[in-house]
Structure formats: structure tokens, C-alpha cells
């Protein structure tokens, strides 16, 4: 996993283990779950709004979309993820216990692991939203189906709509420990010299040597440690804050053009 200080390492010289260019008319159920952490809420609130068009998959926030959870309002989200897991209803067990204030399972969700490498190389090509109040993000989060201690997260990017500019854009990336005491949170705001509303590619590479995050082939963040347990990939569009008063501003959108991923755990000594 060695790389120059600036250039990202090349992906493995083989076909990706996980690949979706969103050319099929329907979302591939062998690749994605079209809900955002459905175990912490209800199916209608977690269900993604999206459509597949000629340029990929367009995530939508619609005017009538409910808040993800009533307690978190105002917050709406459309998300794709590569698996789900929860304990029984009423339990605290479930993927991405990202909040310390007592999340409990409302909708029991059987374990469904579509893709969850313990070390890997992932490339995500997106066009971020510039719609009011929106954020586009991609995360690799601990599945927690093996252990409730596996809560760490690799944040590939979080891009706020108001941080997108014609010649440069701002994003947040790094590692979040959450409640995993084996990790240390190490996040940074980075500036990339491009208009993030246009197609561009983010990369995460992780394993025993740490975590590397890059944009358009250039390293933007290096963290000397990484989660070493299965991680689901989540790609999500949020609308954070009050709904826009003008109905014509909806739907609010962002595009996922391509996702390629390699599981490199077998190459780890």
C-alpha cells in the first residue's frame, strides 16, 4: 500500500470485486440496499428516493420526503449501502451506532452482507449537490455484525452544497472512531481544485499501513491507522435543516456515476 506523498496507489491489477456503473434500469439488489440505516427508524423514513438516468444514479430529496427520524428533524436522507444488520427490536445492536444518546432498533433488519471488506481500495465517482441545505457523503462504516465494538468509520468525503465552487471545493474526510477505543478520530477539511458539482472521483485505500484518502488521483488525507473489520459502503444525500419554502426547488439531487471496489484483505499478511 506504499504510495508517493502525492499520488494515490494504483488499484489492484484485476477486475473489481464490486462494480456498479448504474447502467441497469433498476437498482441492483445484489449490490445495494436502498435505505439509510433502516433499523433505527421505519422503512418509509429510511427509503431512498432515486432514479437511474443516462449519467448514473441520481439521489433525490423530494418535497414530501419525511425526516429520517422524528427525533432528528429536520433531516432527510436518500442513501445506498452495501448491507444491513441489526439486533432484535428494542435492542441497541445495529450498524453505525453513530450517536451516544440511546439509539434502539425500531425495525428489526436481518443480517444482509453484500460487500464488506476488512481492507480494500474503493473508488467513487460523483457529482455533488449545490442545492440549499444539502450534503453528499460517502462512508465506510463498521458492520458490527461480528462485534458491537466495530464502530469505526472511514469518511471518504462529506461535501456541503455551499462549499462547492467553480475552481475549488471544500470537503471533510478522515477516520472517525465513534465508540471504537482502538481508533482515534482524525478528520480534516481539505480543499480540492475542482468544481465538485461536476463528475470527479474519490478514493479510499485502507489496511495495516493505515488509511489513504484521495481525490482525482491525489492524496488529500493520510491516517496512520484503519479499521480492521468488515465495513459497509454508504453513499448518501442529506438535506439538513428546514425544508425550502419554495416547492419548485425540489427535487434536490446529487449523482453517483460509478463505484469500483477491491477487497484486498487476502493480500494482507
VODOVO-705917 format. One record per residue (C-alpha): x, y, z; residue in one letter. Coordinates in steps of 0.1 Angstrom, whole numbers, plus 5000, padded with zeros to 4 digits. Each point is the difference from the previous one (the first is absolute). Last residue first. Layout:
BEGIN
- X/Y/Z/A;
...
//
This chain:
BEGIN
- 5000/4892/5055/X;
- 4972/5021/4984/X;
- 4995/4990/4964/X;
- 4968/4981/5008/X;
- 4986/5031/5016/X;
- 5004/5019/4968/X;
- 4963/5002/4991/X;
- 4998/5022/4969/X;
- 4973/5026/4993/X;
- 4986/5019/4971/X;
- 4971/5024/5002/X;
- 4988/5021/4971/X;
- 4978/5030/4992/X;
- 4984/5009/5033/X;
- 4981/5032/4994/X;
- 4986/5026/5024/X;
- 4965/5015/5003/X;
- 4975/5023/5016/X;
- 4965/4993/4986/X;
- 4989/5026/5007/X;
- 5007/5037/4998/X;
- 4966/5005/4984/X;
- 4983/4994/5034/X;
- 5014/5033/5013/X;
- 5001/5001/5038/X;
- 5031/4979/5001/X;
- 4998/4973/5027/X;
- 5016/5009/5033/X;
- 5035/4986/5008/X;
- 5021/4973/4984/X;
- 4991/4985/4967/X;
- 5022/4970/4997/X;
- 5013/4980/4969/X;
- 5016/4967/5008/X;
- 5026/4975/4990/X;
- 5006/4972/5025/X;
- 5027/4973/4997/X;
- 4998/4972/5026/X;
- 5032/4992/5019/X;
- 5012/4966/5013/X;
- 5028/5002/5027/X;
- 5035/5015/5000/X;
- 4991/5037/5005/X;
- 5029/5022/4989/X;
- 5031/5016/5015/X;
- 5027/5024/4988/X;
- 4974/5025/4985/X;
- 5009/5016/4967/X;
- 4979/5027/4984/X;
- 4999/5018/4966/X;
- 5019/4975/4978/X;
- 4996/5008/4963/X;
- 4984/4977/4974/X;
- 4969/5021/4994/X;
- 4993/5002/5038/X;
- 5019/4980/5026/X;
- 4996/4983/5033/X;
- 5027/4978/5015/X;
- 4994/4979/5031/X;
- 5026/4980/5020/X;
- 5029/4976/4993/X;
- 4979/4970/5012/X;
- 4973/5007/4974/X;
- 4982/5029/4983/X;
- 4997/5016/4966/X;
- 4972/5026/4995/X;
- 4995/5017/4967/X;
- 4978/5030/4988/X;
- 4993/5005/4964/X;
- 4985/5031/4981/X;
- 4969/5007/4980/X;
- 4990/5037/5002/X;
- 4983/5015/5031/X;
- 5034/4997/5018/X;
- 5014/5029/4979/X;
- 5037/4994/5002/X;
- 5033/5008/5019/X;
- 4993/4979/5031/X;
- 5001/5017/5034/X;
- 5001/4978/5031/X;
- 4983/5001/5034/X;
- 5016/4975/5023/X;
- 4990/4970/5021/X;
- 5020/4978/5023/X;
- 4979/4982/5026/X;
- 5022/4975/5018/X;
- 4994/4962/4998/X;
- 5003/4971/5023/X;
- 4974/5016/5024/X;
- 4973/4994/4974/X;
- 4971/5022/5012/X;
- 4999/5024/4970/X;
- 5036/4996/4987/X;
- 4996/5023/4970/X;
- 5026/4999/4973/X;
- 5007/5026/4973/X;
- 4981/5023/4977/X;
- 4983/5034/4999/X;
- 4995/5019/4967/X;
- 5006/5034/4985/X;
- 4997/5009/4963/X;
- 5022/5018/4976/X;
- 4997/5017/4966/X;
- 4963/5003/4995/X;
- 4990/4996/5036/X;
- 4984/4974/5023/X;
- 5001/5007/5037/X;
- 4964/5013/5001/X;
- 4987/4965/4989/X;
- 5019/4983/5029/X;
- 5024/4972/4989/X;
- 5007/4972/5024/X;
- 5028/4977/4987/X;
- 5016/4966/5004/X;
- 4991/4998/5037/X;
- 5015/4968/5012/X;
- 4979/4989/5030/X;
- 5005/4981/5032/X;
- 4972/4981/5018/X;
- 5015/4965/5003/X;
- 4995/4997/5038/X;
- 4965/4985/4995/X;
- 5017/4970/4986/X;
- 4994/4977/4970/X;
- 4969/5017/4986/X;
- 5015/5034/5009/X;
- 5001/5010/4963/X;
- 5027/5025/5006/X;
- 4995/5030/4977/X;
- 5015/5010/4967/X;
- 4986/5035/4992/X;
- 4991/5020/4970/X;
- 4983/5034/5003/X;
- 4979/5026/4981/X;
- 4987/5029/5021/X;
- 4969/5021/4993/X;
- 4986/5032/5016/X;
- 4994/5019/4968/X;
- 5007/4980/4969/X;
- 5036/4999/4987/X;
- 5001/4962/5000/X;
- 5032/4981/4994/X;
- 5008/4982/4967/X;
- 5014/4965/5008/X;
- 5026/4974/4991/X;
- 5008/4976/5029/X;
- 5032/4980/5000/X;
- 5007/4974/5027/X;
- 5032/4981/5009/X;
- 4998/4975/5028/X;
- 5005/4985/5034/X;
- 4973/4984/5022/X;
- 4976/4998/4971/X;
- 4963/5002/5003/X;
- 4979/4992/4969/X;
- 4965/4986/5000/X;
- 4996/4992/5037/X;
- 4964/4996/5009/X;
- 4993/4995/5037/X;
- 4963/5001/5006/X;
- 4986/5035/5008/X;
- 4978/5005/5031/X;
- 4982/5033/4995/X;
- 5001/5022/5031/X;
- 5035/4991/5013/X;
- 5012/5023/5027/X;
- 5021/5031/4999/X;
- 5008/5012/5035/X;
- 5016/5034/5000/X;
- 5036/4991/4989/X;
- 4995/5004/4963/X;
- 5017/4982/4971/X;
- 4988/4965/5009/X;
- 5009/4991/4964/X;
- 4987/4965/4995/X;
- 4977/4986/5026/X;
- 4998/4988/5036/X;
- 4982/5024/5025/X;
- 4971/4976/5004/X;
- 4963/5009/4999/X;
- 4993/4981/4969/X;
- 5024/4971/4996/X;
- 5037/5005/4989/X;
- 5008/5018/4968/X;
- 5020/4996/4968/X;
- 5000/5015/4966/X;
- 5020/4998/4968/X;
- 5017/5019/4971/X;
- 4984/5033/5006/X;
- 4980/5025/4979/X;
- 4986/5032/5016/X;
- 4973/5026/4996/X;
- 4998/5023/5031/X;
- 4978/5025/5018/X;
- 5008/5018/5032/X;
- 4979/5026/5018/X;
- 4994/4981/5021/X;
- 5022/4976/5019/X;
- 4974/4989/5026/X;
- 4975/4994/4972/X;
- 5024/4977/4983/X;
- 5011/5001/4964/X;
- 4977/5030/4994/X;
- 4973/4993/4975/X;
- 5003/5007/4962/X;
- 4971/5021/4986/X;
- 5022/5026/4983/X;
- 5023/4973/4986/X;
- 5037/4994/5008/X;
- 5014/4982/4971/X;
- 5030/4977/4992/X;
- 5007/4999/4963/X;
- 5016/4967/4988/X;
- 5022/5001/4970/X;
- 5004/5024/4970/X;
- 4972/4987/4978/X;
- 4975/4998/5028/X;
- 4994/4978/5030/X;
- 4975/5014/5024/X;
- 5001/5006/5038/X;
- 4981/5005/5032/X;
- 5015/4978/5027/X;
- 4978/4984/5027/X;
- 5009/5007/5036/X;
- 4968/5019/5010/X;
- 4977/4976/4982/X;
- 5018/4970/5015/X;
- 4998/5012/5036/X;
- 5030/5011/5022/X;
- 5032/4987/5016/X;
- 4999/4967/4981/X;
- 4998/5018/4966/X;
- 5035/5013/5001/X;
- 4994/5020/4968/X;
- 4980/4979/4974/X;
- 5006/4989/4964/X;
- 5020/4968/5009/X;
- 5026/4996/4973/X;
- 5021/4975/4980/X;
- 4980/4968/4994/X;
- 4969/5022/5000/X;
- 5012/5018/4969/X;
- 4979/5032/4998/X;
- 4978/4998/4969/X;
- 5005/5011/4963/X;
- 5036/4986/4999/X;
- 5028/5024/4991/X;
- 5008/5010/5035/X;
- 5038/4997/4996/X;
- 5002/4974/5028/X;
- 5030/4980/5010/X;
- 5011/4979/5030/X;
- 5028/4975/4997/X;
- 5017/5023/4975/X;
- 5017/4983/4970/X;
- 5037/4995/5005/X;
- 5032/5020/5003/X;
- 4993/5012/5036/X;
- 4993/5038/5001/X;
- 5030/5023/4996/X;
- 5012/5018/5030/X;
- 4990/5037/5003/X;
- 5025/5026/4990/X;
- 5012/5028/5023/X;
- 5024/4986/5026/X;
- 5008/4970/4978/X;
- 4982/4969/5008/X;
- 5005/4968/5020/X;
- 4970/4977/5004/X;
//
